[in-house]
Amino acid sequence: MQVSVEATTKLERRITVIVPVAQLDEAFDKRMAKLAKTAKVKGFRTGNVPLSHIKQLYGDALRQEALSDVIQSSLYAAIEQEKLNPIAAPTVEPKNITPGQPLEYVAIFEVMPEIEGVNFEVKNLEKEIATIADSDIEKVIERLCEQHTTWTAVDRAAKEKDQVVIDFRGAMDGKVFAGGEAHDYPIILGSNSMIPGFEDGIIGIKKNEEKIIQVTFPKDYHAKELAGKTADFTINAKKVSEPHAPAMDETLVKKFGIKSGSIDELRGEIRKNLDREVERLINSKLKAKIFDLLIEQNPIEVPDALIEQEAKRVHDEVHPNHGNKEHHHTQDEDTKIKEAAKRNVVLGVLIGELVKKKEIKPDADRVKKHLAKVAAAYEDPTEVIKWYAGDKRRLAEIEMYVLEEQVIETLLADIAVTEKVLNYSELMKA
């Protein structure tokens, strides 16, 4: 067997394999002998069909099967001989399959990039931190009360925080545009759920009143045909209602899973949840900052096949309900998914190299502690821990998180980290 390898790009390899005729003939003979033992042919007992007859009946099909066997076995041997590591199934292109002639074919595939070392040169790094204030907890309680708001119809002009049920029709140059019309549409004024200026234009409207407002779509509006353009909206108010949010009392507290009905116990649970969220945000923001620097200082090419695999995973995570159905996304959305996928793959390669060079392994105790922390956010932590421990892939997610934390600690070992103190709202906005 003759093998030659050509590097067509930094990551793509083109391997040419020439297999002797004798190897093909041997594979064909094996296929014939195997079939001869089980073939049922009229006029012959099973196992006694002459090979010449088997060849006459099934020769073409057996030759194709033998060809497939030889390509598979010889390609595996060639890849192993040349110490190559394809990251996806190679594309095989036969060049010569003439009977009585050596088999020649070309296989094309991508390999992982070769990395001599990973750079990370940073003198100091800023870490944002925050603590939970009593006012943050009270804001959460206020939002929980608002979730149980009831609405009472009023016969007056609509004001901020009122709910207005409207019919609306949007038009440009007198023509209604796609998506610009709705009926019995409820809007809470001041919620900023509509484009800027829309809700402000409704303030002051009364039941059964018609009003025309002019609104300009944002320049970055998702529908490009509307972005930056001005439209006239005809508004018909069908109902105006004012809100009535209940006070946080024992009955309402119980609705949030606090059996005692104690508002102090509810405040304690809210603080725990906010503390967890703050810790998650602080760590994720610092991690993102470090990973951005790692990518910036180590520009590498990664295989397209890996990017495509990761893009599918990212897509399914963002759109879990799409399943196997075909869905069309905007070019901008597809681009963002691909960029996120490429970033993930590059990070995976760099982190993998750091783990290998620094000989870092997931700390078992840290894995247990992080799993316990994740489980603590659920009603039955023990069942959550069992759920993760019962599946190697799920547990690998926890181990990967801990491994990334250990990698970050290694990178920060000799770097001065300064803390920037924010309040909870500032941290969330940032």
N, C-alpha and C positions, 0 to 999 in steps of 0.2 A: 504493500500500500504506500502510495506517495502522497505527501501532505505539504502544502505551502500556505503561508498565512500572510495576508496583506492588511495593514492598518489603513483603512480608507479615510477615517477621521480619528480624533483622539480616543473615541469610545467604540467606533464600529470596526468589526473585524470581518474580513472576507477570507474564508478558508476554502481552498480547492483540494479535493480528494480524488485520487485515481485508484480504483480497486481492480486487481487482476481478474481476468476472465475465470480462472480456476475457482476463485472465491464465490463468484456468482453461480457457476455450475454446481458447486458443492451445496449452496443454499437451495438451488432448484431441486437437486436430487433428494435432499432431506424432505422438502415439501412433498415431493412425489411419493417417497417411501411412506411418509406419515399418512397420506390420503389413501394409499393402496391398502392399508390395514383396515380401514373403516368404510371404504367406498362400496356403495350398493349399485351394481351394474347388472342389468338383465342378462342372463345367460352365464353368470359367474357367481360362485359362492363368495361371501364377504371374506376379504383377506386373500383371495386368489385371483384378483384381476391383474393381468399382465401390465407391467410398467409401460410398455409401448401403447397399450390401450388407454391407460390413465393419461399418458402424455397427449394422445390424440384427442381425448375428450376435454381435458382440463388444462392443457399445456399453457395456454395464454394467461389464464387466471393465476395459475401457479407461478408463472414467471413474474407477474406483477407483484405477487405476495413475496416472492424471493427477493425481488428488487427492493421492496420496502424493508425487508429484514436486513439486507446488506447495508442499505443507506443508514438505517438506525444504528446498527452495531458498529459500522466503520466510523460514523460521525462521532459517536461516543468515544471510541478509541482515539480518534484524531484529536479531539478536544482535550482528552486526558494527556495524550502525548505532548501536546503543545502547552500544557498547563494553563489553559484558558478557562474562564468562568462566565458563561453566558448568563445574563440576568433574565432572559425570556427564551421561549422556544425559537430556535434558529429558523430562518426562511431558507428552504432548499430549492435550488434551481439546477435540474439535471442539464448537463452539457452534451453528453454522449451516452446513449443507451442502445447503441447498435448491437444486434446479436452477434456473438463471436468476438466482440471488441471489449477492451477494458471499460468499466463504468467510470465516468467522470462527472462530478457534480460540484456545485459551489454552495456553501452555506454562509449566510450573512446573519450576524447577531451583534448585540451590544454587550460590552463588559463594564464592570465597575471602574471608576477612575482610580488611577494610582496617585496616592497622596504621600509625599515625603514627610510632611509634618504639618501641624495645625498652629497657625499664628494667633496670638491674642495679646496685644500690647496696649494696655490701658493704665494710665497713672492713677486716676481716681474716677469714682463712679457715684452718681447721686441716686439715693434710694428714697422714694416717697413713703412716708408712714402716716398713720392717722389713728386716733382713738375715738371711741364712741361716747358722745355726750348725752345727757338726759334729754336734751331737746331733740336729738335724732330719734330716740325711742318714742317720744311723744308724737313726732311726725308720722311714724309708722302706725301708731294707734289711731291717729287722725285718718290715715288712708284706709285702715281696716274698718273704721266707722263708715267712711264714704262708700265702701263696697256694699253696705247694707242700706244705702240711700233709697228712700221712697220719693215719689214725685206726685205733686198735687197741682192740678190744672188751675191756672189763674187767668183773670180777665184784665190784663194790663200789658204794658210794653215790656218786651223781653230785655233782661239785663244779664250781665256776666254771671255765670254759674247756673243759669236757667237751662232747661232742656227745651229745644224747639223742634217740633216735627214739621218738616217742609217737603214740598215738591220743588225741584229746581231744574232749570234747563239752561245749559251754557251754549253760547253761540259766538262765532267769529264771522264778521262780515255778513251777519244774518243767517248763517248756516250752523245748525247744531253739529257739534263734533262728537266723535266716538267716545263714549264714557262720560259725556257731559250732561246726562239726564238721569234723574232718579225720582222715585215717588215714596211718600211716607218715610222720609229719611230723618232719623233722630240725630240731633247735634247738641252737645253740651257746650255752651258758649264759654270760651276761655280755655277749652281743652287742647286747642291747637291741633285738632285732628284733621282740619282742612288746610288748603293752601293759605299762605299769609294774606290777610285782608278779607277773607271770606266770612269768618265769624264776626269780625268787627262790623262788617256791612249789614249783618242781620240784627245786631243790637238795636233795640228800639222798635222792632216790628211787633205787630199785634196779630192775634188770631184772625184768620180770614183776610189778612191784608196782603197785597201784592207789592213787591218792591224789585226794582232792577238795580243791581250793583255791578261795578266794573272791577275786575280783579286781574292782576298780572301774574302769570305762572313764573315760578323761580327759574333761573337760567339753567340750573342743574336738574330740572324736573325729569322724571324717568321716561316720560313720553316725549321724545325729542321733537315731534311735530308741534308740541304745545310749549316747549321750553322757551321762556323769555317773552311769550306773546300775551296780549291782553284779550280777555273775553268778557262778554256781557252775560250776566246770570240773572234770569227771571226767577224770583223767589216767591212762593206762595206759602204763607204760614198756616198750618192746619191746627196747631196746638202749642200753647206755651205753658210750661210747668216749672214750679219752683222746687228746689231740693229740700228734703228733711232727713238729715243724717242723725242716726240715733246716738245717744251717749254710750260710752263704754261701761256697761253695767254687768252684773253677775251673769245675766242671761246671755248677753252677747259674748262675754268672755268664754263661756262654755262652748259656744259654737266654733271656737278656734281650737278646740281639743283640750282646754284646761278644765278638767273635771271639777276642781274645787271652786271654780268661778272667781278665783282671786285675781284681781288686776295686777297685783304685785308679782304674782307668779307669771302672768302673761308678760310683764315687763322684763322679767328675768329671762324668759325664753327668747324674747325679741333681742335682748342684748347678746345672748349666745349666738343667735343666727347672724346678727350684724358683725360680731367679732369674727365669726368664721368667714363672712363675706369680705371683711377688711383684710384678713390674713391672705385669703385667696387672691384678692386684687393686688395687694402689695407684692406677693410672690410672682404673680403672672406678669405684672408690669416690669419688675426687675428682670425676670427671665427673658421677656421679649427684648428688653434693652440689650442684654448680654448676647442673645442670639443674633440680633441685628448686627452687632459689632463683629461677631464671629463670622457671619456671612460676608460682611463688607471686607474683612481682612483676609478672607480665604475664597477668592473667586474660583469656583470649579465648575466644570461641565458635568452634568449627570445624565444618565440614559433616558431617552424619550419614553421608553417602555415603562420605566418606573414612574415617570411623571404621569403617564396616562392611567396607570393603575391607581396612583394616589388621587388623581383628579376624580376618578369614579368613586373612590371612598369618600372624598370631601363632598362631592355632589350628593351622595346617598345620605350623608350626615346632615347636610343642609336641607335636603328635600326627602325626608324619610318615607313620605307617602307616595312617591313616584313609582316605586317598585320597578317592574320590568316594562311599564308602559312608556311610550315615547312622549317626551315633553320637549317643547322648544323654549329656549332661553334667549335673552338678548345677548348680543355680542359682548357687551360690557360685563354681563354676569358670567359668561363662559370664560372671558379673559381673567376675571378675578379668581375664579375657581382654579384655573390653570396656574396663575401666579402663586396662589396659596399652596397648591400641590408641589410646585417646583421648590418653593421655600422649605416645605416639610421634607422633601427628599434630600435637598442640600444639607439641611440640619441633621437629618438622620445619618448621612455619610460622615459628616464632620464629627458628630457626637460618637458614632461608632469607632472612628479612628482614635479619638481621645480615650475612649473606654479601653481600646486595645493597647494603645501605647502606655497609658497610665495604669493598666491592669485594674480597672475599677469594676467591682461587682456589687449588685444590689445588697445593701445591708439588711439582713433578715429582720432584725429588731425594728429598723425604721419602716420596713414594709408592713409589719404588724401594726405599728403605731399609726401609720398613715391610713391603713385599711380601717382601723378602729375609729379614726377621725372622720373618714368618709361615712362610715356606718352610723355614727352618732347623730347625723342629720335626719335619720329615718326613725319611724315609730318603733320598729323592732330591729335594733342593731345586730342582734345575734343572727337573725335570718339573712341579713344583708352580707355579713361576713361569710356565712355558709355559701351564699349565692356566688360570691367571688371565688372562694376557695374551691368550689366544685367545678370550675372551668379554667383550664390553663390559660386560655386566651384572655379571659376577663382578669385573671390574676396578673397576667403579663402587663396589663395597662397600669396597675398599681406599681409593679416593679419598675416599669419604664419611667413613671413619674419620680420615684425615689432615685433611680439612676441619674435622671436629669438633674435632680437636686444635688446629688453628689458631684456630678460634673461641674455644676455651677460653683459649688464650694471650692473645688480644685482650681477653677479659673480665678476665683476671687481671693485665693490664699495670700497673695502678695500685693493686693490692690487696696488702696484706701477708699473706704465707702463712707460718704457723708450723707446724713439724713435730712430730708426736707419735710418738715412737719406740716400736714394739711388737716383740715377738718374732714368729716365723712363726706359731706356734699362736694367739696373740692376734689377729693379723691375719686368720687364717682364721675364727676364731670370730666376730669383729666383722663 
